[in-house]
C-alpha cells in the first residue's frame, strides 16, 4: 500500500526542521519527501496542517511478562504504545524470572511478534538474576537479539564483578545501561532529601547518591572502554561529570524520564503514591537544569520509564508503596508541556525521543528521510484534554497525570506504513 501524506507539518529531528510538506510511504518505507506529484494510485491522507513525525522510540519499558501479566502484558503494552505514538519500545529485563538466559529472551521475542502492533526489542540482564554476583551469558544473549544489558535498579555493589562484566561486554561490542545511584545511600528512600522531605516526614536520599553512582560508573567505563548509557540523569550535580566524560572521549550517553522533566518534589505533597518514582522527583532547580541539558544535547534521550504497578502495591502509605508510573500513552502529551513552555522545540524533542535512542541502539527508525521505516505518528500538539487514567490502555493505571489538563493528542500511528492506531472522531 502506498500512502501520500499531504498538508503535513513535518517534524524532522535529523535536519532539525519543522515545516509544511508532504511525504510518500510505500512497501513499509519512506520513499520520498515533498514529491512534485502524488504517486499514482496512492491513498491520500490530508494531515490538515497537523504534525507528522517519526514514531517515538521509548527506551526502558517494563512489561510484566514473564511473571506479572496482571500488571502489564505485551499485548496491552503494545496497544498503549500505539495509542501514544510509540512505534518502537525496548523492554527492561526486570521480570520474574529475569531475562538472563537466551531461552527467556527467545520467548519474549516470539510473544512480542505475535501480540504487539508495534515493534518491541529487549534488553537482557547484565548479571544472573540481576543480583550482581555472577555474569550473565552476555555473548549468547547478544546472539539471541539483546540490544543492551542492564540490571536496572539493582545496582551492583561488587565493583570487581561489575568491572569484569564491563570488560567482557567491551570485548563483544555490547552496550551496557547503568542506573547511576549509590545503592547504600538510596536504600529505603522515598523522596529527595531537603526541607520539604523533612516537613513531610519522609525518608530521603541526597542527589549526591546519583552523582556518586555515576562517578563510579565513569571510572569503570574509563578502565574498560565499554559502551555505556545512563538510564536516568536527574540532578544538576551529575551534569558536569557527564559533560566531562563526553569531553574525555568516553563512549557515554544519558537519558532522563519525562516525569523528571515535567514534575518536581513538591508534587508528592499530598502523599499521592502515583508520584513515587525511582529515582525520586527532584527539586525545581534540578528539573530546569536537566531540561537545559536536553536542549544542549548533553542528555541524549527522553523516555517514559513505563513502570506499571497494580492498585494493591500503590494503595499503601507513601513510604511503603511501590515506585513507578505508566508512561507509554502520556509520553507525547507530557512532552508537549516542554514545547508549549518554550523550553524545547519539536525537532529537539523528537531528537531525544526518536532519533537518538534509535541511533544508540542501532535501529533504522527515528528518522523522517527516504529509506527509513514508515514508522510515523500524526498528532495535534495543541489539542487540549483532561487525562482520565481509567481510559488508558495499560492494564495498570498508575499515572501521576490523572485528572491533569494536558495538550497534545495522537491522531494516528503507523508501523511499516500500516495504521496501528487511529483516533475516533469526537
For each residue, the residues with C-beta under 8 A, 3 or more apart:
1: 26 43 417 418
2: 24 25 26 39 41 42 43
3: 24 25 26 42 43 45 374 414 417
4: 22 23 24 35 38 39 42 43 44 45
5: 8 22 23 24 25 45 47 52 376 378
6: 22 38 44 45 46 47
7: 20 22 46 47 48 49
8: 5 20 21 22 23 47 49 50 51 52 378
9: 18 19 20 47 49 50 51 52
10: 17 18 19 20 21 23 33 51 52 53 368
11: 17 18 51 52 53 54 346 347 350 368
12: 15 16 17 18 347 368 369
13: 16 53 54 347 348 350 351 354 355 366 367 368
14: 355 367 368 369
15: 12 347
16: 12 13 347 348 351
17: 10 11 12 347
18: 9 10 11 12 345 346 347
19: 9 10
20: 7 8 9 10 49
21: 8 10 33 34
22: 4 5 6 7 8 33 34 35 38
23: 4 5 8 10 30 32 33 34 52 368 376
24: 2 3 4 5 30 31 32 33 35 38 39 42
25: 2 3 5 28 29 30 31 374 376 414 417
26: 1 2 3 29 31 39 42 374 417
27: 31 417
28: 25 373 374 416 417 418
29: 25 26 370 371 372 373 374 416 417
30: 23 24 25 33 368 369 370 371 372 373 374
31: 24 25 26 27 370
32: 23 24 35 370
33: 10 21 22 23 24 30 368 369 370
34: 21 22 23
35: 4 22 24 32 38 39
36:
37:
38: 4 6 22 24 35 42 44
39: 2 4 24 26 35 42
40:
41: 2
42: 2 3 4 24 26 38 39
43: 1 2 3 4
44: 4 6 38
45: 3 4 5 6 378
46: 6 7
47: 5 6 7 8 9 50 51 52 378
48: 7
49: 7 8 9 20
50: 8 9 47 378 379 380 411
51: 8 9 10 11 47 346 378 379 380 381
52: 5 8 9 10 11 23 47 368 376 377 378
53: 10 11 13 346 350 354 368 376 377 379
54: 11 13 57 87 350 354 355 365 366 367 368 372 375 376 377
55: 85 86 87 88 118 354 365 366 375 376 377 413 414 415
56: 84 85 86 87 88 331 332 353 354 377
57: 54 86 87 88 89 90 353 354 357 358 361 363 365 366
58: 61 81 86 88 89 90 303 304 306 327 328 331 353 357
59: 89 90 255 301 303 357 361
60: 90 92 123 177 231 255 303 304 305 306
61: 58 77 81 89 90 91 92 304 305 306 328
62: 72 91 92 94 306 307 308 324
63: 72 73 74 77 91 95
64: 67 68 69 70 71 72 73 95 308 395
65: 68 69 72 73 74 95 108 111
66: 69 95 96 97 104 107 108
67: 64 95 96 97
68: 64 65 71 72 95 96
69: 64 65 66 72 73
70: 64 310 395
71: 64 68 308 309 310 395 396
72: 62 63 64 65 68 69 76 77 306 308 326 394 395 396
73: 63 64 65 69 76 77 115 395
74: 63 65 77 78 108 111 112 115 116 120
75: 78 79 115 116
76: 72 73 79 80 393 394 395
77: 61 63 72 73 74 80 81 89 116 120 306 328 394
78: 74 75 81 82 112 115 116 117 118 120
79: 75 76 82 83 116 117 393
80: 76 77 83 84 326 328 329 392 393 394
81: 58 61 77 78 84 86 87 89 116 118 328 329
82: 78 79 86 87 117 118 413 415 420 421
83: 79 80 328 329 393 410 413 421
84: 56 80 81 328 329 330 331 332 410
85: 55 56 331 332 377 379 410 413
86: 55 56 57 58 81 82 89 118 304 328 331 413
87: 54 55 56 57 81 82 118 119 365 375 376 377 413 414 415 420
88: 55 56 57 58 118 119 120 121 358 363 365 375
89: 57 58 59 61 77 81 86 118 119 120 121 306 328
90: 57 58 59 60 61 120 121 122 123 147 148 357 361
91: 61 62 63 99 108 120 121 122 123
92: 60 61 62 123 150 152
93: 98 99 100 122 123 124 125 130 150 151 152
94: 62 98 130 152 153 154
95: 63 64 65 66 67 68 98 99 104
96: 66 67 68
97: 66 67 100 101 104 129
98: 93 94 95 104 125 128 129 130
99: 91 93 95 104 105 108 122 123 124 125 141 146
100: 93 97 104 124 125 127 128 129 130 136 137 141
101: 97 104 105 136 137 141
102: 105 106 137 140 141 143 144
103: 106 107
104: 66 95 97 98 99 100 101 107 108
105: 99 101 102 108 109 122 124 141 144 145 146
106: 102 103 109 110 144 145
107: 66 103 104 110 111
108: 65 66 74 91 99 104 105 111 112 122
109: 105 106 112 113 122 144 145
110: 106 107 113 114
111: 65 74 107 108 114 115
112: 74 78 108 109 115 116 120 122
113: 109 110 116
114: 110 111
115: 73 74 75 78 111 112
116: 74 75 77 78 79 81 112 113 119 120
117: 78 79 82 415 420 421
118: 55 78 81 82 86 87 88 89 413 415 420
119: 87 88 89 116 365 375 415
120: 74 77 78 88 89 90 91 112 116
121: 88 89 90 91 145 147 361 363
122: 90 91 93 99 105 108 109 112 145 146 147
123: 60 90 91 92 93 99 146 147 148 149 150 177
124: 93 99 100 105 136 138 141 144 146 148 149
125: 93 98 99 100 128 129 130 136 149 150 151
126: 130 135 136 138 149 150 151 156 165 169 176
127: 100 130 131 132 133 134 135 136 151 156 161 165
128: 98 100 125 131 133 134 135 136
129: 97 98 100 125
130: 93 94 98 100 125 126 127 151 152 154
131: 127 128 134 154
132: 127 151 154 155 156 157 158 161 162
133: 127 128 158 161
134: 127 128 131 161
135: 126 127 128 138 161 164 165 168
136: 100 101 124 125 126 127 128 141 149
137: 100 101 102 140 141
138: 124 126 135 141 142 149 165 168 169 172 174
139: 142 143 172
140: 102 137 143 144
141: 99 100 101 102 105 124 136 137 138 144 146 149
142: 138 139 146 172 174
143: 102 139 140
144: 102 105 106 109 124 140 141
145: 105 106 109 121 122
146: 99 105 122 123 124 141 142 149 174
147: 90 121 122 123 175 361 362 363
148: 90 123 124 174 175 176 177 229 361
149: 123 124 125 126 136 138 141 146 165 169 174 175 176 177
150: 92 93 123 125 126 176 177 178 179 231
151: 93 125 126 127 130 132 154 155 156 179
152: 92 93 94 130 179 231
153: 94 179 181 278
154: 94 130 131 132 151
155: 132 151 178 179 181 182 183 186 213
156: 126 127 132 151 159 161 162 165
157: 132 183 184
158: 132 133 161 162
159: 156 162 163 216 220
160: 163 164
161: 127 132 133 134 135 156 158 164 165
162: 132 156 158 159 165 166 220
163: 159 160 166 167 220 223 224
164: 135 160 161 167 168
165: 126 127 135 138 149 156 161 162 168 169 176
166: 162 163 169 170 176 220 221 223 224 226 228
167: 163 164 170 171 224 226
168: 135 138 164 165 171 172
169: 126 138 149 165 166 172 174 175 176 224 226 227
170: 166 167 173 174 224 225 226 227
171: 167 168
172: 138 139 142 168 169
173: 170 227
174: 138 142 146 148 149 169 170 226 227
175: 147 148 149 169 227 228 229 360 361
176: 126 148 149 150 165 166 169 226 227 228 229
177: 60 123 148 149 150 228 229 230 231
178: 150 155 213 214 217 228 229 230 231
179: 150 151 152 153 155 213 230 231 232
180: 210 211 213 214 217 230 231 232 233 238
181: 153 155 185 186 209 210 213 279
182: 155 185 186 208 209 210 212 213 216
183: 155 157 186 187 213
184: 157 187
185: 181 182 189 205 206 208 209 212
186: 155 181 182 183 189 205 209 279
187: 183 184
188: 203
189: 185 186 203 204 205 209 280
190: 202 203 204 276 280 318 319
191: 196 197 200 202 203 204 205 265 268 280 281
192: 197 204 205 206 207 265 279 280 281 282 283
193: 197 204 205 206 207
194: 197 198 204 265 283
195: 198 199
196: 191 199 200 265 266 269
197: 191 192 193 194 200 202 203 204 265
198: 194 195 201 204
199: 195 196
200: 191 196 197 268 269 271
201: 198
202: 190 191 197 268 318 319
203: 188 189 190 191 197 319
204: 189 190 191 192 193 194 197 198 280
205: 185 186 189 191 192 193 209 279 280
206: 185 192 193 209
207: 192 193 210 211 234 235 236 237 238 282 283 286
208: 182 185 211 212 237
209: 181 182 185 186 189 205 206 212 213
210: 180 181 182 207 213 214 233 234 235 237 238 279
211: 180 207 208 214 215 235 237 238 241
212: 182 185 208 209 215 216
213: 155 178 179 180 181 182 183 209 210 216 217
214: 178 180 210 211 217 218 230 233 238 241 242
215: 211 212 218 219 241
216: 159 182 212 213 219 220
217: 178 180 213 214 220 221 228 230
218: 214 215 221 222 241 245 250 252
219: 215 216 222 223
220: 159 162 163 166 216 217 223 224 226
221: 166 217 218 224 225 226 228 245 250 251 252
222: 218 219 225 248 250
223: 163 166 219 220
224: 163 166 167 169 170 220 221
225: 170 221 222 251
226: 166 167 169 170 174 176 220 221 251
227: 169 170 173 174 175 176 251
228: 166 175 176 177 178 217 221 250 251 252 253
229: 148 175 176 177 178 252 253 254 255 301 360
230: 177 178 179 180 214 217 233 242 252 253 254 255
231: 60 150 152 177 178 179 180 255 303 305
232: 179 180 255 256 257 260 279 305
233: 180 210 214 230 238 239 242 254 255 256 290 293 299
234: 207 210 238 256 257 260 279 282 286 290
235: 207 210 211 238 239 282 286 289 290
236: 207 239 285 286 289 290
237: 207 208 210 211 240
238: 180 207 210 211 214 233 234 235 241 242
239: 233 235 236 242 243 289 290 293 298
240: 237 243 244
241: 211 214 215 218 238 244 245
242: 214 230 233 238 239 245 246 252 254 293 298 299
243: 239 240 246 247 298
244: 240 241 247 248
245: 218 221 241 242 248 250 252
246: 242 243 249 250 252 298
247: 243 244
248: 222 244 245
249: 246
250: 218 221 222 228 245 246
251: 221 225 226 227 228
252: 218 221 228 229 230 242 245 246
253: 228 229 230 300 301 356 360
254: 229 230 233 242 298 299 300 301
255: 59 60 229 230 231 232 233 299 300 301 302 303 357
256: 232 233 234 260 261 290 294 299 301 302 303
257: 232 234 260 261 277 302 303 304 305 327
258: 261 262 302 303 304 305 327 330 331 334 335
259: 262 263 277 281 305 325 327 334 400
260: 232 234 256 257 263 277 279 281 282 287 290
261: 256 257 258 287 290 291 294 302 334 335 338
262: 258 259 287 334 335 337 338
263: 259 260 267 275 281 287 400
264: 267 281 282 283 284 286 287
265: 191 192 194 196 197 268 280 281 282 283 284
266: 196 269 284
267: 263 264 272 275 281 400
268: 191 200 202 265 271 272 275 276 280 281 318
269: 196 200 266
270:
271: 200 268 317 318
272: 267 268 275 400
273: 276 314 315 316 318 321 322 398
274: 314 325 398 399 400 402
275: 263 267 268 272 281 325 400
276: 190 268 273 280 318 321 322 323 324
277: 257 259 260 280 281 305 323 324 325
278: 153 307 323 324
279: 181 186 192 205 210 232 234 260 282
280: 189 190 191 192 204 205 265 268 276 277
281: 191 192 259 260 263 264 265 267 268 275 277
282: 192 207 234 235 260 264 265 279 286 287 290
283: 192 194 207 264 265 286 287
284: 264 265 266 287 288
285: 236 288 289
286: 207 234 235 236 264 282 283 289 290
287: 260 261 262 263 264 282 283 284 290 291
288: 284 285 291 292
289: 235 236 239 285 286 292 293
290: 233 234 235 236 239 256 260 261 282 286 287 293 294 299
291: 261 287 288 294 295 338 343 344
292: 288 289 295 296 343
293: 233 239 242 289 290 296 298 299
294: 256 261 290 291 297 298 299 302 344 348 352
295: 291 292 343 344 348
296: 292 293
297: 294 300 351
298: 239 242 243 246 254 293 294
299: 233 242 254 255 256 290 293 294 302 352
300: 253 254 255 297 352 356 357 360
301: 59 229 253 254 255 256 352 353 356 357 360
302: 255 256 257 258 261 294 299 331 335 349 352 353
303: 58 59 60 231 255 256 257 258 331 353 357
304: 58 60 61 86 257 258 326 327 328 330 331
305: 60 61 231 232 257 258 259 277 324 325 327
306: 58 60 61 62 72 77 89 325 326 327 328 394
307: 62 278 323 324 325 326 327
308: 62 64 71 72 324 326 394 395 396 398
309: 71 313 314 322 323 324 396 398
310: 70 71 313 314 396
311: 314 315 397
312: 315
313: 309 310 316 321 322
314: 273 274 309 310 311 321 322 398
315: 273 311 312 321
316: 273 313 320 321 322
317: 271 320 321
318: 190 202 268 271 273 276 321
319: 190 202 203
320: 316 317
321: 273 276 313 314 315 316 317 318
322: 273 276 309 313 314 316
323: 276 277 278 307 309
324: 62 276 277 278 305 307 308 309 398
325: 259 274 275 277 305 306 307 398 399 400
326: 72 80 304 306 307 308 329 330 392 394 396 397 398 399
327: 58 257 258 259 304 305 306 307 330 331 334 399
328: 58 61 77 80 81 83 84 86 89 304 306 331 394
329: 80 81 83 84 326 392 393 394
330: 84 258 304 326 327 333 334 387 399 401 406
331: 56 58 84 85 86 258 302 303 304 327 328 334 335 353
332: 56 84 85 335 336 377 379 408 410
333: 330 336 337 385 387 401 406 407 408 409
334: 258 259 261 262 327 330 331 337 401 406
335: 258 261 262 302 331 332 338 339 344 349 353 408
336: 332 333 339 340 381 406 407 408
337: 262 333 334 340 341 406 407
338: 261 262 291 335 341 343 344 349
339: 335 336 342 343 344 345 346 349 381
340: 336 337 381 407
341: 337 338
342: 339
343: 291 292 295 338 339
344: 291 294 295 335 338 339 348 349
345: 18 339 348 349
346: 11 18 51 53 339 349 350 381
347: 11 12 13 15 16 17 18 350 351
348: 13 16 294 295 344 345 351 352
349: 302 335 338 339 344 345 346 352 353
350: 11 13 53 54 346 347 353 354 355
351: 13 16 297 347 348 354 355 356
352: 294 299 300 301 302 348 349 355 356 357
353: 56 57 58 301 302 303 331 335 349 350 357
354: 13 53 54 55 56 57 350 351 357 358 365 366 367
355: 13 14 54 350 351 352 358 359 366 367
356: 253 300 301 351 352 359 360 366
357: 57 58 59 90 255 300 301 303 352 353 354 360 361 363 366
358: 57 88 354 355 361 363 364 365 366 367
359: 355 356 362 363 366
360: 175 229 253 300 301 356 357
361: 57 59 90 121 147 148 175 357 358
362: 147 359
363: 57 88 121 147 357 358 359 366
364: 358 367 372 373
365: 54 55 57 87 88 119 354 358 372 373 375
366: 13 54 55 57 354 355 356 357 358 359 363 372
367: 13 14 54 354 355 358 364 372
368: 10 11 12 13 14 23 30 33 52 53 54 372
369: 12 14 30 33 372
370: 29 30 31 32 33
371: 29 30
372: 29 30 54 364 365 366 367 368 369 375
373: 28 29 30 364 365 416
374: 3 25 26 28 29 30 414 416 417
375: 54 55 87 88 119 365 372 414 415 416
376: 5 23 25 52 53 54 55 87 413 414
377: 52 53 54 55 56 85 87 332 410 412 413 414
378: 5 8 45 47 50 51 52 410 411 412 413 414
379: 50 51 53 85 332 408 409 410 411
380: 50 51 383 408 409 411
381: 51 336 339 340 346 407 408
382: 407 408
383: 380 407 408 409
384: 405 406 407
385: 333 405 406 407 409
386: 403 404 405 406
387: 330 333 391 399 401 402 403 404 406
388: 391 392 402 403
389: 392 397 398 399 401 402 403
390: 397
391: 387 388
392: 80 326 329 388 389 397 399
393: 76 79 80 83 329
394: 72 76 77 80 306 308 326 328 329 397
395: 64 70 71 72 73 76 308
396: 71 72 308 309 310 326
397: 311 326 389 390 392 394 402
398: 273 274 308 309 314 324 325 326 389
399: 274 325 326 327 330 387 389 392 402
400: 259 263 267 272 274 275 325
401: 330 333 334 387 389 404 406
402: 274 387 388 389 397 399
403: 386 387 388 389
404: 386 387 401
405: 384 385 386
406: 330 333 334 336 337 384 385 386 387 401
407: 333 336 337 340 381 382 383 384 385
408: 332 333 335 336 379 380 381 382 383
409: 333 379 380 383 385 423
410: 83 84 85 332 377 378 379 413 421 423
411: 50 378 379 380 422 423
412: 377 378 419 421 422 423
413: 55 82 83 85 86 87 118 376 377 378 410 419 420 421 422
414: 3 25 55 87 374 375 376 377 378 417 418 419 420
415: 55 82 87 117 118 119 375 418 420
416: 28 29 373 374 375
417: 1 3 25 26 27 28 29 374 414
418: 1 28 414 415
419: 412 413 414 422
420: 82 87 117 118 413 414 415
421: 82 83 117 410 412 413
422: 411 412 413 419
423: 409 410 411 412
424:
425:
426:
